[in-house]
Amino acid sequence: MKVALINPPIYDFAAYDFWLRPYGLLQVGGSFCGRAELFLFDYLDRHDPAWPQRRSDRWGRGKFRSEVVPKPPAFSRIRRKYKRYGLPRSAFLDFLDKHGPLDLALIQTGMTYWYLGVKEVLDDLKQFAPRCRTVLGGSYATLCETHAWSLGPDLVISRDQLAPLWDLAGIRPPDDSLPFWTGYPRLDTGALKLTDGCPFSCTYCSVPMVGPEFKPRPLERCWRELSLLLECGARNIVLYDDALLFCPHAVLVPLLERVIDRGLDLAFHTPNAMNARFVTAELAGLMVRAGFKSFYLGLESDSTVWHSESGRKVYAEEFQAAVGRLIDAGAAPEEVCAYILLGHPRSGGQEVESSLRFAHSLGVRSMLAEFSPIPGTPDGELCRQLVDLNEPLWHNNTLFPIVLLGERTVLRLKDLCRELNAS
């Protein structure tokens, strides 16, 4: 059996290789190792030989290849260019010609409003590999399952319910398989998860709907994954956990202690926003000694009232204490970043400008996380009167803040964020 793992291109107003890796796809794909001929085609792999040389920053981030494409009607009011990010379609056709005929294609889905890239892959498979069975999994497939079926795949996997896939493929996977990182010809950045799920229920977040209940992963399995990444050449290790610092002594602390004891030279990154409430002096020191280089913290807002109504994730005084502990431990202030929500449906009490100035007063950078209305979440459902949540394009995080606040306000707040970060 020949099985392809495919990470589609992105259709959006902006996309950047912010340590994007198709971790879920690779994890499922690893179950086929030794049971099938396995091939990976990642449209977003900037080190693919078919990609013109792309420069990376010192932590492995960089720009994707892009081309301007026509905007869907839903985006007619947005004056920015709409683009397709990723390898050209011709590279995928060459892949099919080289490795075909395929029996099964597993296709990763990310943001719901990126489904045009999924549709492109399905269309090409139907035309150039008509015998290949196609399976969609991931966030879009789970949050918009009915819409995903409308694209015409043979199977849609919701959440982590993989039994239908194993039935379709005719295999029974092992319990200890590792992600298919060996599918990359070159790897300088890899992803790792130490836990599954999230114990919190923030009203704007889809993780409780997409992932399993919170549970730390076995320490030895995490170490095996990290060792595999090192063998493949990765030195930038991105932790994809949604609650990395929750129950840290189960996995995080002993893993980092082992990294330190063995003198491993790594750069850890936390793009999924650590919860500042759990940044203790002990953890801050351990992370810095183990090689953490970038620290992304979820502030969302400095408003106590707003947090009280949206999940009580963290309050301004807790965030300030966390920043102080990280800097005291040796973290570079310019590598500490506060995520602040822009365009939340209850923006009236969120005070974005105040939040930006608060983060700046602590000596750290800010990044505006533009709100995406996710169907099924309490805050997403507040948006039904403003956008058509049944059309995933309307979930776009560039579109919704403009619909809610107006383009002038959005641009003013983005300009303020840039000015404060530069000062």
C-alpha angles and dihedrals in degrees: 000000000000114000126186125200110207129191105192130224120263125245109198146111092261137010132167132180095253090167092297112178127161093238097163092049092049092047093053090041091056089067089067095056108120091011100071144008100270127203132178127210112181112181088195098053102119091192095058111126089235091060120089110245109283123196121233131201120241092276097050101262124130151140124297123228106262143182131192114250133180115282119242113243091255089068099047093113094056112089096201122102117262114223145188112227123201145043117335120266089245090066090057092049089052088051091053091048092050100045104026153151089063124195100196136016121196110200124198118221122199128168112018091234091056092071093114087075090052090049091052091054093047092048092051093047092050091051102038103025104029095162093055116105113224129214127188123202138161137060101327091045090053102039096040102027096152092049090047091054089053090066089067108247121157092236139013118202116208120206109325097322097132101160093099090054093052089048091051092047094041095230138116107216125218121250095234105051118137128220116278096253090144088072090080117086088211129016127184097152127045136173129231134185122203095180140026125228129353130268093214130082106209109181094230099047130095098197095097088054097045106035137052125261115291114280133153114239121236111279095227092052090052090050091051090052092050091048090052091052090052091049089053091054102258116149099162105073116193117201108214096188118135091207103024096159098045111107089357096175091064095069116333099063098045091043093052091045088055091049090053095044091053094045095235114179103220139145113220122198133190110201094157092073120255118232104251091207090074099047101115124179088251093053094043092054093046093050094050092048092048092055108266106164105173126039119195114188127188109235097150090173140355090222114112091199093052093051092047089059098043107049107298090251098156139338129221095254091052090050091050091051091050093051090050092051093049094049092044088053091055104267113151107248091221089058093055111089133184119214110217121187118238122196100015111166089241093049091137090079098031098078099204095184092050090049092052091051092046092055090046091053088060092056096247134117125255131217122195110228104202112221120249116198103229115197113240096027116107093241093042091055089055087067100059092100091056103041140017103255091187088070106066092207087073089063089070111132092216092053103044100057088051091050091049104037106018127248095270093057093045092051092047092054092046090050090050091051091052092047094050093047091051095050 
